[in-house]
Amino acid sequence: MRLIFMGDFSEQFPNRILRGIRKYSREADEPWVVCTMPSSYRETHGFEDFLAWAQKWRANIVLAPFNPDDPVEKFRENGIVAISMDHIRPFPQIPSLTSDYHMTGEMVATHFVARGYRNFAFFGYHGVVWSDGRREGFVDYLASQGLKDYYVEGVRIRTDVLWSYDEAKLGYWLLSLPKPVGIMACDDTQANILLECCNTFEIAVPGEIAVIGVDNDDVRCTMTLPQLSSVDVDMEGGGYAVASMASRMVEDPSYKGEDIVMRPLGIVTRQSSGIVVTGDRSVQEAIRFITENPRRKMQVSDVLSHVPMSRRSLEQRFLKATGLSVYEFITKVRIDTFAELLLTTTDTVSQIAALMDEPDTKSISRRFAAIKGCTPREYRRKYLRKMSE
């Protein structure tokens, strides 16, 4: 098979899709040749030149984020299978590689509500299918919880220059929001813009504003200050499924294909949203101390030295605010951090345990399984879908 894959390969999204395609190629023992093409080629040369290049290169398959006015049916007329990656809107003429946007938005809203937030906002595009779908899922869940009146619509972002934004306008909006507020960004790129603007205007994250993005681009998520929480999406699975479908479409021209829907796997919680909201300042300070030191092997006595009060008083107030004992909350934060390291590093389970000052790997694995429902190795296989070399 000969595939032209158009996308922005400076981001992890197309690269993770490509890993899924590679996995299919190896398991099917079907050699694939892939031409990775930047989206700027089409914008510079136009659709007709793109089609001509695909014919000249003898492509079987084209996977690309097409523009709404692109006559995508011309690919099939010229013997090439075309599959759209959601960009502005879906195409009824050809199958799409898409995602469950509504579920993704609902997942983030659930996360914020469970942590006590009562003010919410969304930061994304208007009139773009994947951003609109995530916003709708986010708002629909808030409405189901009777919280829609506490939602504030965000500043609209230009879709022609994705990296450009009006810092003063965005800063004014962030400063005007009721605090604390949980904000969902339509993707990690826009979440990065939010964090940068918060730093510029000295808005505390996550104390005043908590931010969650989408795609779990580990480079973008871990280079921000603070590190960014993000929804991980099953991109490798999507790449595998789209390769399988495309191969069948090439072999059987009568098969028109179907949309491939990637599912959100879960939220990888980092510092930008790792806090529970409560009006009890002492409990809030205890939570902040615990969440800012997730790799430190901590006891309740360590928290008491930071928030001086009797253990009984802290335990009672902490349980009332969070539904967890102090020790249970410490354990949850550490296990969430352990899970994050499983997904964002290639370290072994024992290496991660040592990094978190856990000399007994079996003990931390048992606690991990009690909270996550599976062992660390099973968790990594299930959610990361790490590709074999």
N, C-alpha and C positions, 0 to 999 in steps of 0.2 A: 504494500500500500504506500501511496505517496500523498502525504498530508501537508497542506499549507495551513499553518496555525498563526493567526494574526492576534496580537495582543501587546500589552505593555509588560515586557519581560523584566523590567526593573522591579516589579512587584511579585509577590509569591503566588498570587492567585493563578496565573497561567502556568507557572512552573509546577505547581502542585497538580493541576489538570494534566500536564505533560507526564508527570510521574505515573499517574493512573493509566495513561495511554501506553507508556512503556511496560507497565506490568501486564496489561492485556496482550501486548505484542509478544512478550516472553512466554506467557502461559499458553497462548494459542499457537506458539511456534510459527508466528507469522511476521516476517520482517517488515518493519515500517521505516520509511525515510521521511523525515520531517523538516520542512522549511519554516523556520520561525521568522515571522515578518512583523515589523512594528506597525501599529495602527496608523502612524503618520504617512505610510506609503500610500494608502488609499486617499487620505486627505490631500496629499500633494499631487498625486497622479490621476485620481478619479477612478470610478468604478470600472469603466471600460478597459483601462490599462491594467487594473487588477485582474480582471477576467482574462485578458490577453496573456498576462504573465502566467496565470494558472494553467492555461492551455499549452503555452510554450514549455512550461516546466513538466508537463504531463501529469498534473495532479489528479488523483482519484477523489480526494476529499478536501473541502475547505471548511475550516472552523474559524469563525470571525465575529466580532461585534459589529454587525452591519448597521448602516444608517437607515432611518425610516423610508427614505425615497430610493434605496438601492433596489434595482430590479433583480432580486435574488433568484427568480425562476430561470434566468438565463444560464445559470450554472448547470442545472439539470438538462436543459436543452442542448448543452454542449458536453454531456456525458460526465459531469462532475457532481458528486454529492456535496451539497451545501448544508451546513448546520450553523444556526445562529447562536451566539452567546448574548444573553440579554444585555442591551445597551440603552436604548431609549424605549423601545416597545417590542413585543414579540411579533413574529411573522407567521401568518396562517399557512403560507405556501410551503414552508420548510420546518423541520423539527428544531427545537431550541434546547440548549443546555442552560437550564434555569435553576432556581433555588426556591425553597419554601420560605418566601419572604415574610408572609403573615406569621408563621410559626416563630421565625427569628425575632420579630418585633415583640411577640407575646412572651417569648422567653426572657427578654431583657426587662420588660415591664414586670413580670413575675419576680425577677431577681430584686428589683428596686422595692417593690411593695413588701416583699418578705423581710426586707432589712429596715423597714420602718419609714421609708420615704413617703412624703405626702405632697411633694411638689415635683413636677415632671416636665421635660421638654424634649424635643426632637430636633436634630440638626442635620439637614440633608437637602436634596434636590427636589424640585417640583416638576412633575410631568415626566419623570424617569421611572420606569416600571419597578425596578428593584428598590429604589429609595421609597417610592410611594407605598409599595407593598409592606415594607418594614414599618413605616410610619403607621399604616392602617392597623397592622397587628398590634403594635405598641398601644395605640389609642383604644382599640377595641377591648383589649384586656383591662385597661384602666376603667373604661365604661362599665365593664362587667363587675368591677369591684366598687362601683359608685364613686370613682375618682376622676372622671373625665373633666369636671370643672376645675381640677387642680393642674390641668395640662396647659402648657404655653407653647404656641407654634413658634418654630425657630426662624432665624434669618435664612432666606433662600440663597443658595450658592449658584454661581454661574456654572453652566455645564460646558461652555466652550473653552475655558481655561481653568482646569481643575485645581491648580495650585494657587490660584489668585483669590484673594479675599480682601474685604475692606476691614482692616483691623480695628479702626475706631468704631465703626458701626457694630461689629461683632462684640467688641469690648463693652459698648454701651448696653447691648442686649444682655450680656452675661451679668453685668453689674445690676441690671434692673430686675433680674429674676428673684423670686422669693427663695430664701435659703433655709435649710439645705435643699438642694434640688438634684434629682437624678436625670442625667441627659443621655439619650441614646443618639449616637452618631450613625449615619447611614453606612459608613465603612471606616476602616482604620485611618485612611488618609484624612478624612474630615475630623476624626477624633483627635488626630495629631494637631490639627489646626486649633481645635478647642483648647487643648492643653497648652499650646504655645501662647495663645491669647490669655489664658488664665495666669500664666507665669508673668506675662507683660503687665497685666493689670493687678498683679499681686492678689489674686483670688485663690483661696486655699482649696487644694484638691487632695483628698476627697472631703475635707471638712465642710466646705461650703458648696462645692459642686463635685458630684461624682460623674464619671464619664465611662461609657462602654461603647466600643466600636464593633465592627464585624469583619471577619476574615482571619483573625488571629495570625497576622503577618508578624512572626516572632521578631524580625529585625526592627520593624517599625514600633512594635509594642514594647520592646525592651530598651529602645534608645530614647524614649520619651522620659520626661521628668514631671510627675512620677510615671512609673511603668504603667502601660495601658491594659485594662481588662478588655477582652474581646470575645465575640462568639466564634467558635471554631466551626467551620462548615466542611462537610465531607467532600472535598474537592477531588481527592485521589479516587474516591468511589465514583464520582461524576465522570472523571476522565476515563476510567475503566469502562463504564457503561456506555459512554458515547463512542468509544473505539469499537466496542462490540457491535453496537447498532450500525455504525458507519460501515463496518466491514460487511455486514449482512446487506446493507443497501447497495453496496458496490456489486456484490455477487448476485443480488436479485433486484433488478430495476423496478419490479412491480411493488416492492416493499417501500412504503413512503416514510417509515420511521415514526417515532413518537417523541414527545418532549421528555428529556431526562431531568428529573427534579432532585437536586442535592439537598440533603437534610442538615439542619443545624445539629451539631453533636453536643454542644454544651458551652457554657461560658467559662473561659480560662480567666480566673480571677487574679488580678494583680492589684497594685496599690491604688490605681485611679478610682476603684469602686469598693475597695476592701474595708468597709466600715459599716457599722450599724448605727442608725440614727435614733437618738433618744434625748429627751429633755433633761435627763439627769447628768449634770456636768462631770461628776466624779466617775460615773459609769462610762461616759463618753471618753474620758481621759484614759481609763483602763483599757477600753477597746482600742484607742489609738496606740497605746504602748504595745499592746499585743500584736496588732496588725503591722506595726512598723518594725517589728523584730521577729518575723516569721521563722527564721532559721535558727533562732536562739532556743536552746532547750530550756524551757521556762517552767517554773512552778508558781503556784498561787502566791507564795511568799514574795516572789520577785515583783509581782503586780502590786502587792500591798506596800512594798518599799517605795514604789513610784506614786501610788495613790494612798496616802496614809489614812487608814480608818480600820476599824475592827474587821476581822475576817467575816464574822457573822453578818455585819451590816453590808459589806460589799457583796457577799453571796446573795443576800436577800434582794438587794436592789438590782444586781446584775441579772438574776433570774427573772425578776419582774420585767426588766427592759428587753431582754433578749430571748427568754424562754430556755436559756442554757445556763448551767453552772459556769463559773470562771474556768475551771479545768476543762470542761467540755468545749468551751469556746476556744481555749488555747489549742486543744487537740484538733478541732475543726480547721483552724487557721493553718496549722502546721501540715495537716493532711492535704489541704487545698494547695499549699505551696509545694508539697511533695508531688502532687498530681501535675502541677504546672511544670515542674522540672522534668517530669517524665515526657511531657509533650514538647518541650522547648530545648532539650539537650539530648545528646546521645550517650550520656553517662549511664552506667549500669545502676541497677537498684541499690547495690551495696555502696557504690560511689556516692549516690545521692543521699543515702542514709548517713554516710560519714560527713558529707557536707553539712547536714543538718544536726550534727552532733548526736547521732543515733548509732552507737556501736553495735547494737543488737538488731541486725537486719530482720530477723524473724519476728521480733516484737513489733517493729514499726509496720511490717507487712500485715500482721494480724489486725492492728488498729486501722490500717488503710482499708482492709477488706471489710471491717465492721462498718465503716462509714460509706465507702464507695460501692460495696457489694461485689467486689472482685479484687484479685491480687494486683499489685503494681504492674506485673508483667502482662496480665490480662488487660488491664486498663490501657496500657501503652498499645497493645495490639488492636484493641477495640477502637480507640479514638484517634490514634496517630496514623494507623494503617501504614506503618513504616515499610518502605519498599526494600525488598532484598536486593543485594548487589549482584 
